[in-house]
Amino acid sequence: MKFDYKVEGGDFSNAGKASSQVKKNLKALNIDQKIIKRIVVALYEAEVNIVAHAYKGNITVDIDTDRINILLKDEGPGISDINRAMEVGYSTASQKVREMGFGAGMGLPNIKKNVDELNIKSTVGVGTEVEIIVNL
């Protein structure tokens, strides 16, 4: 089963819509509640990262019998130092984003904490690709 979502950079009023819809779909499939929580936390963080940092992005959620694979691709500034971005508290969010309550530097660490596998590829000036895998 596959679902696709589009995310617009800067559209904080719709931030979290994809993760909310995925939660509904996973509940309908009777996925374990603990797994749903992990997936939704990770996906929400990744979705907000697109909204906060990129111009636009796509989310593809692929639900299989043994795992859920989520691929987020954005067009944006990219991440110049992925290892640094993984540090708790490190953020490149704008002051405006921080004033809205986002950009505390917890996004990527929270994603990593809630998934079985996290792969990040980024090209400065082009965008970022985040792959999230959670085993069922």
N, CA, C and O atoms as a printed pandas DataFrame, in Angstrom:
     atom_number atom_name residue_name chain_id  residue_number  x_coord  y_coord  z_coord
0              1         N          MET        A               1    0.846   -1.158    0.000
1              2        CA          MET        A               1    0.000    0.000    0.000
2              3         C          MET        A               1    0.900    1.231    0.000
3              4         O          MET        A               1    1.855    1.310    0.772
4              5         N          LYS        A               2    0.593    2.180   -0.861
5              6        CA          LYS        A               2    1.442    3.353   -1.008
6              7         C          LYS        A               2    0.606    4.636   -0.969
7              8         O          LYS        A               2   -0.477    4.711   -1.549
8              9         N          PHE        A               3    1.139    5.639   -0.271
9             10        CA          PHE        A               3    0.490    6.938   -0.175
10            11         C          PHE        A               3    1.510    8.027   -0.494
11            12         O          PHE        A               3    2.677    7.925   -0.118
12            13         N          ASP        A               4    1.060    9.066   -1.188
13            14        CA          ASP        A               4    1.924   10.194   -1.523
14            15         C          ASP        A               4    1.302   11.488   -1.026
15            16         O          ASP        A               4    0.087   11.674   -1.083
16            17         N          TYR        A               5    2.157   12.376   -0.537
17            18        CA          TYR        A               5    1.715   13.667   -0.016
18            19         C          TYR        A               5    2.657   14.752   -0.513
19            20         O          TYR        A               5    3.859   14.524   -0.653
20            21         N          LYS        A               6    2.115   15.915   -0.774
21            22        CA          LYS        A               6    2.916   17.084   -1.141
22            23         C          LYS        A               6    2.949   18.030    0.053
23            24         O          LYS        A               6    1.956   18.193    0.761
24            25         N          VAL        A               7    4.108   18.648    0.265
25            26        CA          VAL        A               7    4.291   19.564    1.384
26            27         C          VAL        A               7    4.875   20.861    0.830
27            28         O          VAL        A               7    5.827   20.842    0.050
28            29         N          GLU        A               8    4.299   21.974    1.241
29            30        CA          GLU        A               8    4.788   23.286    0.813
30            31         C          GLU        A               8    5.625   23.921    1.915
31            32         O          GLU        A               8    5.215   23.971    3.075
32            33         N          GLY        A               9    6.793   24.401    1.538
33            34        CA          GLY        A               9    7.636   25.114    2.484
34            35         C          GLY        A               9    6.928   26.353    3.006
35            36         O          GLY        A               9    6.278   27.073    2.247
36            37         N          GLY        A              10    7.054   26.597    4.291
37            38        CA          GLY        A              10    6.463   27.776    4.909
38            39         C          GLY        A              10    4.995   27.655    5.257
39            40         O          GLY        A              10    4.436   28.562    5.873
40            41         N          ASP        A              11    4.351   26.554    4.879
41            42        CA          ASP        A              11    2.914   26.385    5.115
42            43         C          ASP        A              11    2.667   25.713    6.465
43            44         O          ASP        A              11    2.263   24.552    6.529
44            45         N          PHE        A              12    2.914   26.455    7.533
45            46        CA          PHE        A              12    2.786   25.886    8.876
46            47         C          PHE        A              12    1.347   25.549    9.240
47            48         O          PHE        A              12    1.123   24.706   10.109
48            49         N          SER        A              13    0.372   26.174    8.606
49            50        CA          SER        A              13   -1.027   25.865    8.912
50            51         C          SER        A              13   -1.386   24.441    8.480
51            52         O          SER        A              13   -2.332   23.860    9.012
52            53         N          ASN        A              14   -0.653   23.878    7.533
53            54        CA          ASN        A              14   -0.908   22.504    7.092
54            55         C          ASN        A              14    0.169   21.521    7.541
55            56         O          ASN        A              14    0.114   20.343    7.190
56            57         N          ALA        A              15    1.134   21.989    8.302
57            58        CA          ALA        A              15    2.182   21.107    8.810
58            59         C          ALA        A              15    1.557   20.033    9.697
59            60         O          ALA        A              15    0.807   20.345   10.622
60            61         N          GLY        A              16    1.860   18.802    9.419
61            62        CA          GLY        A              16    1.318   17.699   10.205
62            63         C          GLY        A              16    0.146   17.001    9.555
63            64         O          GLY        A              16   -0.318   15.985   10.072
64            65         N          LYS        A              17   -0.349   17.504    8.443
65            66        CA          LYS        A              17   -1.496   16.861    7.782
66            67         C          LYS        A              17   -1.138   15.477    7.249
67            68         O          LYS        A              17   -1.923   14.538    7.381
68            69         N          ALA        A              18    0.033   15.349    6.653
69            70        CA          ALA        A              18    0.436   14.036    6.129
70            71         C          ALA        A              18    0.587   13.036    7.273
71            72         O          ALA        A              18    0.095   11.912    7.178
72            73         N          SER        A              19    1.261   13.433    8.350
73            74        CA          SER        A              19    1.448   12.499    9.464
74            75         C          SER        A              19    0.116   12.136   10.109
75            76         O          SER        A              19   -0.058   11.007   10.568
76            77         N          SER        A              20   -0.813   13.064   10.149
77            78        CA          SER        A              20   -2.144   12.781   10.687
78            79         C          SER        A              20   -2.889   11.770    9.811
79            80         O          SER        A              20   -3.534   10.856   10.323
80            81         N          GLN        A              21   -2.798   11.935    8.516
81            82        CA          GLN        A              21   -3.460   11.006    7.595
82            83         C          GLN        A              21   -2.819    9.619    7.669
83            84         O          GLN        A              21   -3.520    8.608    7.629
84            85         N          VAL        A              22   -1.500    9.570    7.775
85            86        CA          VAL        A              22   -0.807    8.282    7.897
86            87         C          VAL        A              22   -1.252    7.583    9.179
87            88         O          VAL        A              22   -1.460    6.370    9.179
88            89         N          LYS        A              23   -1.397    8.323   10.253
89            90        CA          LYS        A              23   -1.863    7.750   11.519
90            91         C          LYS        A              23   -3.230    7.092   11.342
91            92         O          LYS        A              23   -3.445    5.972   11.806
92            93         N          LYS        A              24   -4.145    7.777   10.677
93            94        CA          LYS        A              24   -5.476    7.212   10.425
94            95         C          LYS        A              24   -5.383    5.933    9.598
95            96         O          LYS        A              24   -6.057    4.945    9.890
96            97         N          ASN        A              25   -4.550    5.960    8.574
97            98        CA          ASN        A              25   -4.397    4.781    7.716
98            99         C          ASN        A              25   -3.810    3.596    8.474
99           100         O          ASN        A              25   -4.249    2.461    8.291
100          101         N          LEU        A              26   -2.825    3.854    9.318
101          102        CA          LEU        A              26   -2.198    2.774   10.084
102          103         C          LEU        A              26   -3.164    2.191   11.112
103          104         O          LEU        A              26   -3.174    0.982   11.344
104          105         N          LYS        A              27   -3.974    3.051   11.726
105          106        CA          LYS        A              27   -4.986    2.561   12.669
106          107         C          LYS        A              27   -5.990    1.666   11.948
107          108         O          LYS        A              27   -6.389    0.624   12.467
108          109         N          ALA        A              28   -6.391    2.079   10.751
109          110        CA          ALA        A              28   -7.350    1.288    9.971
110          111         C          ALA        A              28   -6.774   -0.078    9.591
111          112         O          ALA        A              28   -7.515   -1.040    9.390
112          113         N          LEU        A              29   -5.449   -0.150    9.497
113          114        CA          LEU        A              29   -4.781   -1.415    9.166
114          115         C          LEU        A              29   -4.449   -2.240   10.410
115          116         O          LEU        A              29   -3.805   -3.285   10.316
116          117         N          ASN        A              30   -4.890   -1.764   11.569
117          118        CA          ASN        A              30   -4.656   -2.450   12.847
118          119         C          ASN        A              30   -3.175   -2.648   13.172
119          120         O          ASN        A              30   -2.785   -3.674   13.729
120          121         N          ILE        A              31   -2.363   -1.662   12.821
121          122        CA          ILE        A              31   -0.948   -1.685   13.188
122          123         C          ILE        A              31   -0.856   -1.410   14.685
123          124         O          ILE        A              31   -1.639   -0.627   15.223
124          125         N          ASP        A              32    0.092   -2.047   15.353
125          126        CA          ASP        A              32    0.294   -1.880   16.782
126          127         C          ASP        A              32    0.427   -0.392   17.148
127          128         O          ASP        A              32    1.149    0.356   16.489
128          129         N          GLN        A              33   -0.274    0.019   18.198
129          130        CA          GLN        A              33   -0.312    1.429   18.609
130          131         C          GLN        A              33    1.075    1.990   18.918
131          132         O          GLN        A              33    1.342    3.154   18.622
132          133         N          LYS        A              34    1.962    1.187   19.507
133          134        CA          LYS        A              34    3.317    1.658   19.815
134          135         C          LYS        A              34    4.096    1.960   18.536
135          136         O          LYS        A              34    4.862    2.922   18.476
136          137         N          ILE        A              35    3.894    1.140   17.532
137          138        CA          ILE        A              35    4.564    1.365   16.248
138          139         C          ILE        A              35    3.983    2.603   15.572
139          140         O          ILE        A              35    4.719    3.412   15.007
140          141         N          ILE        A              36    2.663    2.746   15.632
141          142        CA          ILE        A              36    2.029    3.927   15.049
142          143         C          ILE        A              36    2.608    5.195   15.676
143          144         O          ILE        A              36    2.927    6.151   14.968
144          145         N          LYS        A              37    2.743    5.204   16.991
145          146        CA          LYS        A              37    3.270    6.386   17.675
146          147         C          LYS        A              37    4.679    6.710   17.191
147          148         O          LYS        A              37    4.985    7.871   16.919
148          149         N          ARG        A              38    5.529    5.713   17.079
149          150        CA          ARG        A              38    6.907    5.929   16.613
150          151         C          ARG        A              38    6.913    6.517   15.203
151          152         O          ARG        A              38    7.645    7.464   14.914
152          153         N          ILE        A              39    6.090    5.942   14.335
153          154        CA          ILE        A              39    6.038    6.400   12.947
154          155         C          ILE        A              39    5.530    7.828   12.866
155          156         O          ILE        A              39    6.099    8.652   12.151
156          157         N          VAL        A              40    4.468    8.125   13.591
157          158        CA          VAL        A              40    3.861    9.452   13.520
158          159         C          VAL        A              40    4.801   10.516   14.084
159          160         O          VAL        A              40    4.889   11.611   13.528
160          161         N          VAL        A              41    5.502   10.218   15.173
161          162        CA          VAL        A              41    6.458   11.176   15.731
162          163         C          VAL        A              41    7.561   11.460   14.706
163          164         O          VAL        A              41    7.883   12.617   14.438
164          165         N          ALA        A              42    8.131   10.402   14.141
165          166        CA          ALA        A              42    9.213   10.568   13.164
166          167         C          ALA        A              42    8.736   11.310   11.920
167          168         O          ALA        A              42    9.405   12.221   11.433
168          169         N          LEU        A              43    7.580   10.913   11.416
169          170        CA          LEU        A              43    7.067   11.546   10.203
170          171         C          LEU        A              43    6.711   13.008   10.447
171          172         O          LEU        A              43    6.993   13.859    9.604
172          173         N          TYR        A              44    6.103   13.309   11.576
173          174        CA          TYR        A              44    5.769   14.700   11.887
174          175         C          TYR        A              44    7.028   15.568   11.920
175          176         O          TYR        A              44    7.058   16.652   11.338
176          177         N          GLU        A              45    8.055   15.086   12.601
177          178        CA          GLU        A              45    9.313   15.840   12.676
178          179         C          GLU        A              45    9.880   16.088   11.279
179          180         O          GLU        A              45   10.321   17.195   10.970
180          181         N          ALA        A              46    9.869   15.058   10.440
181          182        CA          ALA        A              46   10.415   15.183    9.086
182          183         C          ALA        A              46    9.555   16.110    8.230
183          184         O          ALA        A              46   10.072   16.896    7.436
184          185         N          GLU        A              47    8.256   16.010    8.400
185          186        CA          GLU        A              47    7.330   16.867    7.654
186          187         C          GLU        A              47    7.528   18.339    8.038
187          188         O          GLU        A              47    7.560   19.208    7.167
188          189         N          VAL        A              48    7.657   18.610    9.316
189          190        CA          VAL        A              48    7.882   19.981    9.777
190          191         C          VAL        A              48    9.236   20.497    9.280
191          192         O          VAL        A              48    9.376   21.686    8.992
192          193         N          ASN        A              49   10.225   19.615    9.177
193          194        CA          ASN        A              49   11.511   20.042    8.635
194          195         C          ASN        A              49   11.368   20.544    7.203
195          196         O          ASN        A              49   12.005   21.527    6.823
196          197         N          ILE        A              50   10.540   19.881    6.410
197          198        CA          ILE        A              50   10.302   20.359    5.043
198          199         C          ILE        A              50    9.638   21.731    5.094
199          200         O          ILE        A              50   10.062   22.655    4.400
200          201         N          VAL        A              51    8.607   21.862    5.907
201          202        CA          VAL        A              51    7.880   23.135    6.009
202          203         C          VAL        A              51    8.812   24.252    6.483
203          204         O          VAL        A              51    8.750   25.369    5.969
204          205         N          ALA        A              52    9.664   23.962    7.446
205          206        CA          ALA        A              52   10.517   24.988    8.054
206          207         C          ALA        A              52   11.734   25.346    7.213
207          208         O          ALA        A              52   12.204   26.483    7.257
208          209         N          HIS        A              53   12.249   24.386    6.446
209          210        CA          HIS        A              53   13.539   24.611    5.799
210          211         C          HIS        A              53   13.531   24.579    4.274
211          212         O          HIS        A              53   14.435   25.138    3.654
212          213         N          ALA        A              54   12.552   23.951    3.657
213          214        CA          ALA        A              54   12.588   23.744    2.211
214          215         C          ALA        A              54   11.544   24.588    1.487
215          216         O          ALA        A              54   10.681   25.209    2.107
216          217         N          TYR        A              55   11.645   24.594    0.172
217          218        CA          TYR        A              55   10.667   25.297   -0.660
218          219         C          TYR        A              55    9.431   24.438   -0.858
219          220         O          TYR        A              55    8.305   24.935   -0.846
220          221         N          LYS        A              56    9.653   23.143   -1.041
221          222        CA          LYS        A              56    8.557   22.184   -1.186
222          223         C          LYS        A              56    9.129   20.780   -1.065
223          224         O          LYS        A              56   10.343   20.580   -1.110
224          225         N          GLY        A              57    8.234   19.816   -0.911
225          226        CA          GLY        A              57    8.694   18.443   -0.793
226          227         C          GLY        A              57    7.592   17.443   -1.051
227          228         O          GLY        A              57    6.413   17.784   -1.146
228          229         N          ASN        A              58    8.015   16.197   -1.163
229          230        CA          ASN        A              58    7.096   15.074   -1.351
230          231         C          ASN        A              58    7.376   14.016   -0.299
231          232         O          ASN        A              58    8.520   13.789    0.093
232          233         N          ILE        A              59    6.306   13.376    0.150
233          234        CA          ILE        A              59    6.413   12.282    1.108
234          235         C          ILE        A              59    5.753   11.063    0.471
235          236         O          ILE        A              59    4.616   11.130    0.004
236          237         N          THR        A              60    6.482    9.952    0.459
237          238        CA          THR        A              60    5.927    8.687   -0.018
238          239         C          THR        A              60    5.989    7.696    1.138
239          240         O          THR        A              60    7.053    7.454    1.709
240          241         N          VAL        A              61    4.843    7.131    1.472
241          242        CA          VAL        A              61    4.742    6.145    2.546
242          243         C          VAL        A              61    4.393    4.811    1.902
243          244         O          VAL        A              61    3.355    4.675    1.255
244          245         N          ASP        A              62    5.261    3.838    2.086
245          246        CA          ASP        A              62    5.077    2.509    1.507
246          247         C          ASP        A              62    4.910    1.518    2.651
247          248         O          ASP        A              62    5.852    1.255    3.398
248          249         N          ILE        A              63    3.709    0.972    2.783
249          250        CA          ILE        A              63    3.395    0.041    3.869
250          251         C          ILE        A              63    3.449   -1.365    3.324
251          252         O          ILE        A              63    2.712   -1.717    2.403
252          253         N          ASP        A              64    4.330   -2.170    3.898
253          254        CA          ASP        A              64    4.502   -3.563    3.489
254          255         C          ASP        A              64    4.115   -4.451    4.677
255          256         O          ASP        A              64    3.789   -3.944    5.751
256          257         N          THR        A              65    4.150   -5.732    4.491
257          258        CA          THR        A              65    3.748   -6.641    5.568
258          259         C          THR        A              65    4.746   -6.680    6.713
259          260         O          THR        A              65    4.373   -7.002    7.841
260          261         N          ASP        A              66    6.018   -6.355    6.445
261          262        CA          ASP        A              66    7.027   -6.447    7.493
262          263         C          ASP        A              66    7.673   -5.118    7.871
263          264         O          ASP        A              66    8.436   -5.051    8.834
264          265         N          ARG        A              67    7.369   -4.051    7.113
265          266        CA          ARG        A              67    7.957   -2.761    7.460
266          267         C          ARG        A              67    7.238   -1.612    6.760
267          268         O          ARG        A              67    6.497   -1.798    5.795
268          269         N          ILE        A              68    7.488   -0.431    7.284
269          270        CA          ILE        A              68    6.966    0.791    6.678
270          271         C          ILE        A              68    8.172    1.630    6.273
271          272         O          ILE        A              68    9.056    1.917    7.080
272          273         N          ASN        A              69    8.180    2.009    5.013
273          274        CA          ASN        A              69    9.268    2.805    4.466
274          275         C          ASN        A              69    8.701    4.163    4.074
275          276         O          ASN        A              69    7.742    4.246    3.307
276          277         N          ILE        A              70    9.293    5.213    4.601
277          278        CA          ILE        A              70    8.844    6.574    4.309
278          279         C          ILE        A              70   10.002    7.317    3.665
279          280         O          ILE        A              70   11.106    7.359    4.207
280          281         N          LEU        A              71    9.741    7.897    2.514
281          282        CA          LEU        A              71   10.757    8.663    1.811
282          283         C          LEU        A              71   10.281   10.105    1.675
283          284         O          LEU        A              71    9.214   10.370    1.121
284          285         N          LEU        A              72   11.074   11.019    2.181
285          286        CA          LEU        A              72   10.774   12.450    2.089
286          287         C          LEU        A              72   11.854   13.093    1.227
287          288         O          LEU        A              72   13.043   12.999    1.530
288          289         N          LYS        A              73   11.432   13.739    0.162
289          290        CA          LYS        A              73   12.364   14.435   -0.724
290          291         C          LYS        A              73   11.946   15.889   -0.780
291          292         O          LYS        A              73   10.780   16.202   -1.020
292          293         N          ASP        A              74   12.907   16.779   -0.556
293          294        CA          ASP        A              74   12.567   18.193   -0.636
294          295         C          ASP        A              74   13.492   18.937   -1.583
295          296         O          ASP        A              74   14.592   18.490   -1.908
296          297         N          GLU        A              75   13.005   20.077   -2.005
297          298        CA          GLU        A              75   13.809   21.028   -2.757
298          299         C          GLU        A              75   14.051   22.188   -1.814
299          300         O          GLU        A              75   13.115   22.848   -1.361
300          301         N          GLY        A              76   15.320   22.427   -1.524
301          302        CA          GLY        A              76   15.625   23.481   -0.571
302          303         C          GLY        A              76   17.114   23.695   -0.459
303          304         O          GLY        A              76   17.878   23.318   -1.348
304          305         N          PRO        A              77   17.524   24.305    0.643
305          306        CA          PRO        A              77   18.933   24.656    0.802
306          307         C          PRO        A              77   19.851   23.464    1.064
307          308         O          PRO        A              77   21.069   23.573    0.923
308          309         N          GLY        A              78   19.272   22.334    1.442
309          310        CA          GLY        A              78   20.086   21.167    1.774
310          311         C          GLY        A              78   20.726   21.303    3.146
311          312         O          GLY        A              78   20.602   22.333    3.810
312          313         N          ILE        A              79   21.404   20.258    3.553
313          314        CA          ILE        A              79   22.072   20.217    4.857
314          315         C          ILE        A              79   23.573   20.129    4.591
315          316         O          ILE        A              79   24.048   19.165    3.990
316          317         N          SER        A              80   24.308   21.129    5.036
317          318        CA          SER        A              80   25.746   21.149    4.758
318          319         C          SER        A              80   26.531   20.168    5.624
319          320         O          SER        A              80   27.562   19.655    5.189
320          321         N          ASP        A              81   26.062   19.899    6.840
321          322        CA          ASP        A              81   26.775   18.998    7.756
322          323         C          ASP        A              81   25.745   18.112    8.455
323          324         O          ASP        A              81   25.200   18.487    9.493
324          325         N          ILE        A              82   25.485   16.950    7.890
325          326        CA          ILE        A              82   24.461   16.045    8.427
326          327         C          ILE        A              82   24.798   15.613    9.846
327          328         O          ILE        A              82   23.909   15.557   10.696
328          329         N          ASN        A              83   26.063   15.305   10.121
329          330        CA          ASN        A              83   26.442   14.885   11.478
330          331         C          ASN        A              83   26.127   15.976   12.490
331          332         O          ASN        A              83   25.626   15.689   13.577
332          333         N          ARG        A              84   26.411   17.202   12.149
333          334        CA          ARG        A              84   26.109   18.322   13.051
334          335         C          ARG        A              84   24.592   18.480   13.217
335          336         O          ARG        A              84   24.104   18.733   14.319
336          337         N          ALA        A              85   23.858   18.330   12.116
337          338        CA          ALA        A              85   22.400   18.460   12.168
338          339         C          ALA        A              85   21.761   17.389   13.053
339          340         O          ALA        A              85   20.650   17.579   13.546
340          341         N          MET        A              86   22.446   16.281   13.256
341          342        CA          MET        A              86   21.937   15.196   14.104
342          343         C          MET        A              86   22.143   15.479   15.592
343          344         O          MET        A              86   21.609   14.760   16.436
344          345         N          GLU        A              87   22.909   16.514   15.919
345          346        CA          GLU        A              87   23.161   16.849   17.327
346          347         C          GLU        A              87   21.927   17.489   17.951
347          348         O          GLU        A              87   21.316   18.389   17.373
348          349         N          VAL        A              88   21.574   17.013   19.132
349          350        CA          VAL        A              88   20.439   17.574   19.863
350          351         C          VAL        A              88   20.688   19.059   20.115
351          352         O          VAL        A              88   21.737   19.444   20.633
352          353         N          GLY        A              89   19.722   19.878   19.747
353          354        CA          GLY        A              89   19.802   21.311   19.992
354          355         C          GLY        A              89   20.393   22.125   18.850
355          356         O          GLY        A              89   20.290   23.352   18.852
356          357         N          TYR        A              90   21.011   21.465   17.873
357          358        CA          TYR        A              90   21.567   22.209   16.742
358          359         C          TYR        A              90   20.445   22.529   15.762
359          360         O          TYR        A              90   19.674   21.646   15.385
360          361         N          SER        A              91   20.354   23.784   15.352
361          362        CA          SER        A              91   19.288   24.194   14.448
362          363         C          SER        A              91   19.752   25.308   13.520
363          364         O          SER        A              91   20.528   26.183   13.903
364          365         N          THR        A              92   19.259   25.250   12.307
365          366        CA          THR        A              92   19.495   26.339   11.356
366          367         C          THR        A              92   18.185   27.075   11.068
367          368         O          THR        A              92   18.100   27.847   10.113
368          369         N          ALA        A              93   17.182   26.837   11.883
369          370        CA          ALA        A              93   15.874   27.467   11.680
370          371         C          ALA        A              93   15.977   28.979   11.834
371          372         O          ALA        A              93   16.759   29.487   12.638
372          373         N          SER        A              94   15.182   29.678   11.055
373          374        CA          SER        A              94   15.142   31.138   11.123
374          375         C          SER        A              94   14.505   31.589   12.436
375          376         O          SER        A              94   13.839   30.812   13.121
376          377         N          GLN        A              95   14.719   32.840   12.765
377          378        CA          GLN        A              95   14.114   33.408   13.974
378          379         C          GLN        A              95   12.591   33.325   13.891
379          380         O          GLN        A              95   11.928   33.038   14.888
380          381         N          LYS        A              96   12.043   33.572   12.714
381          382        CA          LYS        A              96   10.591   33.501   12.521
382          383         C          LYS        A              96   10.061   32.102   12.850
383          384         O          LYS        A              96    9.043   31.959   13.527
384          385         N          VAL        A              97   10.754   31.088   12.370
385          386        CA          VAL        A              97   10.350   29.694   12.629
386          387         C          VAL        A              97   10.446   29.399   14.118
387          388         O          VAL        A              97    9.567   28.737   14.670
388          389         N          ARG        A              98   11.480   29.867   14.769
389          390        CA          ARG        A              98   11.648   29.651   16.215
390          391         C          ARG        A              98   10.547   30.343   17.015
391          392         O          ARG        A              98   10.069   29.810   18.016
392          393         N          GLU        A              99   10.154   31.524   16.570
393          394        CA          GLU        A              99    9.087   32.255   17.262
394          395         C          GLU        A              99    7.747   31.529   17.164
395          396         O          GLU        A              99    6.875   31.722   18.011
396          397         N          MET        A             100    7.578   30.703   16.146
397          398        CA          MET        A             100    6.349   29.904   16.012
398          399         C          MET        A             100    6.412   28.626   16.842
399          400         O          MET        A             100    5.449   27.859   16.867
400          401         N          GLY        A             101    7.534   28.388   17.521
401          402        CA          GLY        A             101    7.656   27.218   18.381
402          403         C          GLY        A             101    8.319   26.028   17.727
403          404         O          GLY        A             101    8.304   24.929   18.281
404          405         N          PHE        A             102    8.902   26.226   16.558
405          406        CA          PHE        A             102    9.610   25.159   15.863
406          407         C          PHE        A             102   11.098   25.495   15.853
407          408         O          PHE        A             102   11.500   26.577   16.283
408          409         N          GLY        A             103   11.916   24.558   15.358
409          410        CA          GLY        A             103   13.331   24.851   15.163
410          411         C          GLY        A             103   14.177   24.753   16.408
411          412         O          GLY        A             103   15.166   25.474   16.537
412          413         N          ALA        A             104   13.814   23.875   17.332
413          414        CA          ALA        A             104   14.586   23.724   18.568
414          415         C          ALA        A             104   15.774   22.779   18.407
415          416         O          ALA        A             104   16.531   22.567   19.353
416          417         N          GLY        A             105   15.938   22.214   17.217
417          418        CA          GLY        A             105   17.053   21.312   17.003
418          419         C          GLY        A             105   16.804   19.901   17.522
419          420         O          GLY        A             105   17.745   19.175   17.839
420          421         N          MET        A             106   15.546   19.520   17.605
421          422        CA          MET        A             106   15.189   18.187   18.087
422          423         C          MET        A             106   14.658   17.283   16.971
423          424         O          MET        A             106   14.487   16.082   17.182
424          425         N          GLY        A             107   14.397   17.843   15.792
425          426        CA          GLY        A             107   13.751   17.095   14.719
426          427         C          GLY        A             107   14.483   15.833   14.302
427          428         O          GLY        A             107   13.948   14.734   14.446
428          429         N          LEU        A             108   15.695   15.974   13.788
429          430        CA          LEU        A             108   16.431   14.786   13.328
430          431         C          LEU        A             108   16.755   13.824   14.467
431          432         O          LEU        A             108   16.611   12.616   14.279
432          433         N          PRO        A             109   17.191   14.301   15.652
433          434        CA          PRO        A             109   17.406   13.360   16.756
434          435         C          PRO        A             109   16.128   12.602   17.144
435          436         O          PRO        A             109   16.193   11.413   17.457
436          437         N          ASN        A             110   14.968   13.276   17.129
437          438        CA          ASN        A             110   13.709   12.590   17.458
438          439         C          ASN        A             110   13.344   11.565   16.398
439          440         O          ASN        A             110   12.816   10.498   16.710
440          441         N          ILE        A             111   13.625   11.892   15.144
441          442        CA          ILE        A             111   13.369   10.915   14.086
442          443         C          ILE        A             111   14.207    9.675   14.351
443          444         O          ILE        A             111   13.685    8.560   14.378
444          445         N          LYS        A             112   15.506    9.870   14.546
445          446        CA          LYS        A             112   16.422    8.735   14.748
446          447         C          LYS        A             112   16.000    7.870   15.936
447          448         O          LYS        A             112   16.086    6.643   15.887
448          449         N          LYS        A             113   15.546    8.526   16.999
449          450        CA          LYS        A             113   15.155    7.820   18.222
450          451         C          LYS        A             113   13.926    6.920   18.006
451          452         O          LYS        A             113   13.747    5.934   18.720
452          453         N          ASN        A             114   13.091    7.260   17.030
453          454        CA          ASN        A             114   11.816    6.558   16.858
454          455         C          ASN        A             114   11.767    5.576   15.688
455          456         O          ASN        A             114   10.726    4.965   15.447
456          457         N          VAL        A             115   12.859    5.416   14.967
457          458        CA          VAL        A             115   12.836    4.546   13.792
458          459         C          VAL        A             115   13.877    3.440   13.906
459          460         O          VAL        A             115   14.780    3.501   14.741
460          461         N          ASP        A             116   13.738    2.436   13.059
461          462        CA          ASP        A             116   14.712    1.360   13.033
462          463         C          ASP        A             116   15.891    1.684   12.123
463          464         O          ASP        A             116   17.003    1.201   12.334
464          465         N          GLU        A             117   15.635    2.504   11.112
465          466        CA          GLU        A             117   16.698    2.906   10.203
466          467         C          GLU        A             117   16.409    4.309    9.677
467          468         O          GLU        A             117   15.275    4.630    9.323
468          469         N          LEU        A             118   17.445    5.135    9.631
469          470        CA          LEU        A             118   17.335    6.501    9.123
470          471         C          LEU        A             118   18.497    6.750    8.177
471          472         O          LEU        A             118   19.660    6.593    8.549
472          473         N          ASN        A             119   18.175    7.139    6.953
473          474        CA          ASN        A             119   19.191    7.458    5.954
474          475         C          ASN        A             119   18.922    8.867    5.444
475          476         O          ASN        A             119   17.796    9.201    5.075
476          477         N          ILE        A             120   19.963    9.687    5.428
477          478        CA          ILE        A             120   19.825   11.065    4.972
478          479         C          ILE        A             120   20.873   11.336    3.906
479          480         O          ILE        A             120   22.060   11.066    4.089
480          481         N          LYS        A             121   20.402   11.880    2.785
481          482        CA          LYS        A             121   21.289   12.340    1.716
482          483         C          LYS        A             121   20.917   13.785    1.448
483          484         O          LYS        A             121   19.735   14.128    1.395
484          485         N          SER        A             122   21.910   14.626    1.282
485          486        CA          SER        A             122   21.616   16.032    1.043
486          487         C          SER        A             122   22.674   16.667    0.157
487          488         O          SER        A             122   23.863   16.366    0.259
488          489         N          THR        A             123   22.212   17.546   -0.707
489          490        CA          THR        A             123   23.095   18.325   -1.559
490          491         C          THR        A             123   22.773   19.802   -1.325
491          492         O          THR        A             123   21.647   20.249   -1.539
492          493         N          VAL        A             124   23.780   20.539   -0.885
493          494        CA          VAL        A             124   23.585   21.964   -0.607
494          495         C          VAL        A             124   23.128   22.665   -1.882
495          496         O          VAL        A             124   23.708   22.492   -2.954
496          497         N          GLY        A             125   22.078   23.455   -1.733
497          498        CA          GLY        A             125   21.534   24.204   -2.854
498          499         C          GLY        A             125   20.555   23.425   -3.712
499          500         O          GLY        A             125   19.977   23.969   -4.653
500          501         N          VAL        A             126   20.367   22.144   -3.389
501          502        CA          VAL        A             126   19.468   21.295   -4.178
502          503         C          VAL        A             126   18.327   20.755   -3.318
503          504         O          VAL        A             126   17.154   20.938   -3.642
504          505         N          GLY        A             127   18.682   20.092   -2.224
505          506        CA          GLY        A             127   17.651   19.535   -1.364
506          507         C          GLY        A             127   18.120   18.350   -0.565
507          508         O          GLY        A             127   19.299   17.997   -0.569
508          509         N          THR        A             128   17.176   17.739    0.123
509          510        CA          THR        A             128   17.468   16.663    1.052
510          511         C          THR        A             128   16.505   15.503    0.846
511          512         O          THR        A             128   15.331   15.689    0.528
512          513         N          GLU        A             129   17.035   14.306    1.037
513          514        CA          GLU        A             129   16.235   13.078    0.965
514          515         C          GLU        A             129   16.399   12.347    2.287
515          516         O          GLU        A             129   17.514   12.036    2.707
516          517         N          VAL        A             130   15.280   12.078    2.930
517          518        CA          VAL        A             130   15.281   11.377    4.211
518          519         C          VAL        A             130   14.493   10.095    4.060
519          520         O          VAL        A             130   13.330   10.116    3.659
520          521         N          GLU        A             131   15.127    8.975    4.383
521          522        CA          GLU        A             131   14.445    7.678    4.333
522          523         C          GLU        A             131   14.302    7.168    5.766
523          524         O          GLU        A             131   15.273    7.063    6.515
524          525         N          ILE        A             132   13.057    6.857    6.116
525          526        CA          ILE        A             132   12.706    6.359    7.434
526          527         C          ILE        A             132   12.162    4.947    7.268
527          528         O          ILE        A             132   11.275    4.705    6.450
528          529         N          ILE        A             133   12.705    4.014    8.056
529          530        CA          ILE        A             133   12.219    2.637    8.009
530          531         C          ILE        A             133   11.848    2.192    9.420
531          532         O          ILE        A             133   12.630    2.332   10.360
532          533         N          VAL        A             134   10.643    1.654    9.545
533          534        CA          VAL        A             134   10.192    1.094   10.822
534          535         C          VAL        A             134    9.718   -0.328   10.537
535          536         O          VAL        A             134    8.849   -0.554    9.695
536          537         N          ASN        A             135   10.300   -1.266   11.247
537          538        CA          ASN        A             135    9.923   -2.679   11.090
538          539         C          ASN        A             135    8.645   -2.962   11.878
539          540         O          ASN        A             135    8.423   -2.436   12.968
540          541         N          LEU        A             136    7.824   -3.807   11.283
541          542        CA          LEU        A             136    6.556   -4.176   11.938
542          543         C          LEU        A             136    6.710   -5.469   12.716
543          544         O          LEU        A             136    5.752   -5.937   13.332
